[in-house]
Amino acid sequence: MIRFDAFLAALLIVLAAASALGVVASQHETRKLHDAFEREQNRAQSLDVEWGRLQIEQGSLVDHRRVEEIAREKLDMAPPQLGQILVLEDRP
């Protein structure tokens, strides 16, 4: 009977140790996943900020005044003179 009690006690100690190791491993994995989740949330927030900045930049790039300014300064373009304009009418 003493042998069985010792065996049972040893078995319970081993099971308790295995359970404790399982809890520690589970907590460690949870912390790792939480850290990864927070990093991805920060990345998503940064991407949202960049998306907003790019939308504002796109809006400014297609502004007619900006396009005209670039056409005049960088491409050396100018509006046509009255004699250079030709209007074509659509005939059926």
C-alpha positions as CSV (number, residue, x, y, z in Angstrom):
1,M,0.0,0.0,0.0
2,I,2.9,2.4,0.8
3,R,4.3,1.7,-2.7
4,F,1.0,2.6,-4.3
5,D,0.7,5.8,-2.3
6,A,4.2,6.8,-3.2
7,F,3.6,6.0,-6.9
8,L,0.3,8.0,-6.8
9,A,2.0,10.9,-5.1
10,A,4.9,10.9,-7.7
11,L,2.3,10.7,-10.5
12,L,0.4,13.7,-9.1
13,I,3.6,15.7,-8.7
14,V,4.5,14.9,-12.3
15,L,1.0,15.8,-13.5
16,A,1.0,19.1,-11.5
17,A,4.5,20.0,-12.9
18,A,3.3,19.2,-16.4
19,S,0.2,21.3,-15.9
20,A,2.3,24.2,-14.5
21,L,4.6,24.0,-17.6
22,G,1.5,24.0,-19.8
23,V,0.2,27.2,-18.1
24,V,3.5,28.9,-18.4
25,A,3.8,28.0,-22.1
26,S,0.2,29.1,-22.7
27,Q,0.8,32.5,-21.0
28,H,4.0,32.9,-23.0
29,E,2.3,32.2,-26.3
30,T,-0.6,34.6,-25.3
31,R,1.9,37.4,-24.6
32,K,3.7,36.8,-27.9
33,L,0.4,36.9,-29.8
34,H,-0.8,40.0,-28.0
35,D,2.5,41.7,-28.9
36,A,2.1,40.7,-32.5
37,F,-1.5,41.9,-32.5
38,E,-0.4,45.3,-31.1
39,R,2.3,45.7,-33.7
40,E,-0.1,44.9,-36.4
41,Q,-2.6,47.4,-35.0
42,N,0.1,50.1,-34.9
43,R,1.0,49.2,-38.5
44,A,-2.6,49.4,-39.6
45,Q,-2.9,52.8,-38.0
46,S,0.3,54.0,-39.7
47,L,-1.1,52.8,-43.0
48,D,-4.4,54.6,-42.4
49,V,-2.5,57.8,-41.7
50,E,-0.4,57.3,-44.9
51,W,-3.5,56.6,-46.9
52,G,-5.1,59.9,-45.7
53,R,-1.9,61.7,-46.6
54,L,-1.8,60.2,-50.0
55,Q,-5.4,61.1,-50.7
56,I,-4.7,64.7,-49.8
57,E,-1.6,64.6,-52.0
58,Q,-3.5,63.2,-54.9
59,G,-6.2,65.9,-54.5
60,S,-3.5,68.6,-54.7
61,L,-1.8,66.9,-57.7
62,V,-4.9,67.0,-59.8
63,D,-5.9,70.5,-58.9
64,H,-6.2,72.5,-62.1
65,R,-4.1,75.4,-60.9
66,R,-1.3,73.0,-60.0
67,V,-1.5,71.3,-63.4
68,E,-1.5,74.7,-65.2
69,E,1.5,75.9,-63.1
70,I,3.5,72.8,-64.0
71,A,2.5,73.1,-67.7
72,R,3.7,76.7,-67.8
73,E,6.9,76.4,-65.7
74,K,8.2,72.9,-66.4
75,L,6.8,72.3,-69.9
76,D,6.9,75.9,-71.1
77,M,3.3,75.7,-72.3
78,A,1.0,78.6,-72.7
79,P,-2.7,79.0,-73.6
80,P,-3.3,79.2,-77.4
81,Q,-3.9,82.5,-79.1
82,L,-7.3,83.2,-80.7
83,G,-5.9,82.5,-84.2
84,Q,-4.6,79.1,-83.1
85,I,-8.0,77.8,-82.0
86,L,-10.0,75.8,-84.4
87,V,-13.6,74.7,-83.6
88,L,-14.9,71.7,-85.4
89,E,-18.6,71.0,-85.6
90,D,-20.0,67.5,-85.5
91,R,-22.1,66.8,-88.6
92,P,-24.5,63.9,-88.8
